[in-house]
Amino acid sequence: MDQQELDDAYDQIKYAPNRTADRKGVTPQTARQFAERLGAPKRLSYGSTPIEGADLYATKRANAPINIFIHGGAWRVGLARDAAYPAERS
């Protein structure tokens, strides 16, 4: 691979050209609704730096199904809290 091919391999816009349009569905209102429904996440650390952590959104319902969402941050761009429906952090 040359440098351009290597750069393209790590650029998600090459694989999701509708990313910008898709993100327009995430508004302050949807984020607020998400936060109101689930509350603030519990931050679980798996490393020594602040970025090495996972957010746990718990339910009060016993034996509820779970959903695991892994956001890679595009390796070089973005934060997990900006993905999907970000909730307000405490």
C-alpha positions, 0 to 999 in steps of 0.5 A: 500500500502506498501512503494514500491507500493506507490513509484511506484504510483508516478513514471511515468516510471512505466506507460510510459516505452517508455518515454526515447525513446519518449523524444529523439524526442525533440532536440535542433533543435526542441526547436529552431524551436518552439521558432522561431515560437512562440517566448518567453512565457509570464510568468503568476504567480499564486503563490508567488514562481517562480515555481508557474507559467504558460507559455502563448504562444500567437498567433497573429491570431485572434480567433485562437484555443487554446491548454492547456498543463498541465505538472505535473512535475511528482510531484517530477521530471522535469520542465514544460520548459523541456516538449514537445518542450521547447522554449528559455526563456528570 
